[in-house]
């Protein structure tokens, strides 16, 4: 675990992407939209590029770490088969003063994939970014347990409980640095830098269906996926209902039944209203910070996913978001380096 460097200057390296195939990859935070990172990685590999360094924040830290450990295909298969009820089962509500969820079920799944892997043993150098609430600064993980680094980086303040490490209280790196450009400055051997911003601002709301190519949007989805997407907010309604039932179990049995139901229902709605507000506020803040990072350290290739394509918590839309990342990456790479061709999309 390292303190952030304070180097200035362009993030471009080597020959600025005109020749060579070594890539330094920056994967930003953005909740479910971070699934697009998988598609970007697939697009790079399909064109024969070698990813030699990764810096990631929050969902970008998760995807980057899983990829570097060699377990991305297994992770991809798992998330692509999650519907909104499966996602609901992964929500472990705690209502701790430090956060509403523990994320232990998700981390248990990741542990089954990567085990006790240490970051220094990864074949690709990975830097994940967290925020220390005590000292109010970024913390970079470059060694130690990979799972601990991921867990610290995904701890959205007020939503997922923080990681306590020594005297530090570690939460989502997106609080200060949602698109960590600076860590890849050390990737001197990279031929060019690719950054993926999944909290991009768009003047008008843009839907996921609008951005996907028509053939993928209309033909490649199964009937199950179409039905699922037609009920896009359904799983959050289920989460809210489950939360109200949780409050019901915590209620006093000595109170009048009617009074308890009304009070607990309002309490559940109020608590989930707070979470919705936290997530939306955090999303807006990350989008603004990412713009500043891009302006200060412009990458050679920037791939942007509008933050309106889905909400932060729509983790049941992995298949389409991966396809979107692949599509946007192919477009960006074709514009910058038209001589390199991608193989057939999976």
Secondary structure, DSSP 8 states (H G I E B T S, - for coil): -B------S----TTTTSS--EEEEEE---GGGGGHHHHHHHHHHHTT-EEEEEEEETHHHHHHHHHHTT-HHHHHHHHHT--HHHHHHT--EEEETTEEE--HHHHHHHHHHHTT-BGGGSSSEEEEEEEETTTTEEEEE-SSBHHHHHHHHT--TTTB--EEETTEEEEEGGGT-SS--GGGGG-TT-SEEEEEEEEE--SS---HHHHS-HHHHHHSS-HHHHHHHHTTTHHHHHHHHHHHHHHHHHS-TTS-HHHHHHHHHHHHHHHHHHHHHHHHHHHHHHHHHHHHHHHHS--SEEEEEETTSS-TT-TT-HHHHHHHHHHHHHHHHHHH-TTS------
